[in-house]
Amino acid sequence: MMFSFFAHTPPRGDVSLGEQVLYRLHLDGQLLLALVILALAGLAILYGASNQDAGLVYRQAVRVAVSFAVLLVVAQISPQALRLWSPWLFALGLLLLLFTLHSGHVGRGAQRWLSLGVVRIQPSEIMKVAVPMMVAWYLHDRPLPPNWKQLFPLAAMIFIPVLLVATEPDLGTALLILSAGA
């Protein structure tokens, strides 16, 4: 098969320990390598742009490490569980967006933040993940391409969060959510 490297098949025969570990962790080695290179390049650029401020680069490196730890945890979640949680995550994101518009924290001219005591969250960030998950959930059991009757619910799933985020105002994130759902 010409494109067999796209399929996540168990390693066969004489394979390296690294390939076995990546398979058991549900990770794509090439994609992981690209992410590591991108993260390292970002740290190098930050170091140069911050007048060689090692403290700033260290704090960002800690954030990158935490992000990779989250990636490892999320990679262990089964697709069935993600499909089950998609409508709930989408509904939670919509409720948080509505609550943000009503009583969110205003900063730099935008009302984007919800204060939860010690931490502040930005519900629009949840929707960057929730919208494509919800679209995938909706299309999962339906034939592709979607017919005209299916396009209206899809458009609503995408445009309602986009409009809510755009009213914060955060046009950049609204466009990201639009492109993630489209």
RAWO-V792736 format. One record per run of one state. SS is the DSSP state (~ for helix, > for strand, _ for the rest). FROM is the first residue (numbers start at 1). LEN is the number of residues. If there is no record, write none. Layout:
# RAWO-V792736
ss=SS from=FROM len=LEN
ss=SS from=FROM len=LEN
This chain:
# RAWO-V792736
ss=_ from=1 len=3
ss=~ from=4 len=3
ss=_ from=7 len=10
ss=~ from=17 len=8
ss=_ from=25 len=4
ss=~ from=29 len=21
ss=_ from=50 len=4
ss=~ from=54 len=22
ss=_ from=76 len=3
ss=~ from=79 len=25
ss=_ from=104 len=1
ss=> from=105 len=3
ss=_ from=108 len=2
ss=> from=110 len=7
ss=_ from=117 len=2
ss=> from=119 len=3
ss=_ from=122 len=1
ss=~ from=123 len=17
ss=_ from=140 len=8
ss=~ from=148 len=19
ss=_ from=167 len=4
ss=~ from=171 len=11
ss=_ from=182 len=1
